[in-house]
Amino acid sequence: MGFEVDDVDERAVGEMGVFSWPGLQKETADFELRAAADQLLYAYVKDGEATVADEEDKRRVTAGQLVLVDAEGSRWSALGDDGVTLISTSAPLAGVDEAADAAPADPLNLGAFMPPALSTEEPLQPLTLGESARLLAAGLVAGGLLVFGLKLVVGE
């Protein structure tokens, strides 16, 4: 799938630091968004609305929604009267190889340290776009809490 749409509230937008993301674009004509092969593109719809489509799906997006785009990309069309304004960033898809059917290698042999009830011979499934977004948000929140705690301890 080339894209996924998530509704995000103001709190999540703040926790993810959306307004500090490097990409800002305003589009008034049809366009395409595509992530690099090893990345995931996060596009927050700041203003406006558009129809996002790929080979399998078509969705209407409006201000306040987060669109996750992979390397398959997405086509944006039927923009509102004032177009659409996006704030975007990208993140690496570390360790995800959709072409490989086998589980990733375990170079540190960490499986040997797992209790038998937790170990599994089934291959791991890649994260969905939504799961990736939630993991990114959780990491950003954890980092923000760490910085806040350090500032309290240091006294700045």
HUQUIQUI-V428135 format. One record per residue. N is the residue number from 0. D_FIRST is the distance of its C-alpha to the first C-alpha in Angstrom with 1 decimal. Layout:
N_D_FIRST / N_D_FIRST
//
This chain:
0_0.0 / 1_3.8 / 2_5.8 / 3_7.8 / 4_11.4 / 5_14.4 / 6_18.0 / 7_20.3 / 8_24.1 / 9_26.7 / 10_27.5 / 11_24.0 / 12_23.9 / 13_27.3 / 14_26.3 / 15_23.4 / 16_25.7 / 17_23.5 / 18_26.5 / 19_27.3 / 20_23.9 / 21_24.8 / 22_22.7 / 23_24.0 / 24_23.4 / 25_24.5 / 26_23.0 / 27_24.9 / 28_23.3 / 29_19.9 / 30_17.9 / 31_14.7 / 32_13.3 / 33_11.8 / 34_12.3 / 35_14.4 / 36_13.3 / 37_14.8 / 38_14.0 / 39_12.0 / 40_13.2 / 41_14.6 / 42_15.8 / 43_18.3 / 44_19.5 / 45_23.2 / 46_24.6 / 47_23.7 / 48_20.9 / 49_18.3 / 50_15.7 / 51_12.2 / 52_10.1 / 53_7.5 / 54_7.9 / 55_6.9 / 56_8.0 / 57_11.0 / 58_12.7 / 59_16.0 / 60_16.5 / 61_20.0 / 62_22.1 / 63_21.6 / 64_17.9 / 65_15.6 / 66_12.3 / 67_10.3 / 68_8.7 / 69_7.7 / 70_9.2 / 71_6.9 / 72_8.4 / 73_9.2 / 74_12.5 / 75_15.0 / 76_17.8 / 77_20.6 / 78_21.7 / 79_24.5 / 80_28.1 / 81_28.1 / 82_24.6 / 83_22.2 / 84_23.0 / 85_20.5 / 86_21.4 / 87_19.0 / 88_19.0 / 89_17.0 / 90_17.2 / 91_17.1 / 92_14.9 / 93_18.1 / 94_18.4 / 95_14.7 / 96_14.6 / 97_11.7 / 98_14.0 / 99_16.7 / 100_17.2 / 101_20.2 / 102_20.7 / 103_21.5 / 104_25.2 / 105_27.6 / 106_30.0 / 107_32.0 / 108_32.4 / 109_31.4 / 110_30.9 / 111_34.7 / 112_35.2 / 113_33.2 / 114_35.2 / 115_34.8 / 116_33.4 / 117_30.5 / 118_29.7 / 119_27.4 / 120_26.8 / 121_23.3 / 122_20.6 / 123_18.7 / 124_15.1 / 125_12.8 / 126_12.4 / 127_9.6 / 128_9.1 / 129_11.9 / 130_14.0 / 131_13.9 / 132_15.1 / 133_17.8 / 134_19.0 / 135_19.3 / 136_21.2 / 137_23.4 / 138_24.3 / 139_25.3 / 140_27.4 / 141_29.0 / 142_29.8 / 143_31.3 / 144_33.4 / 145_34.6 / 146_35.7 / 147_37.4 / 148_39.2 / 149_40.3 / 150_41.7 / 151_43.6 / 152_45.1 / 153_46.0 / 154_47.3 / 155_45.7
//
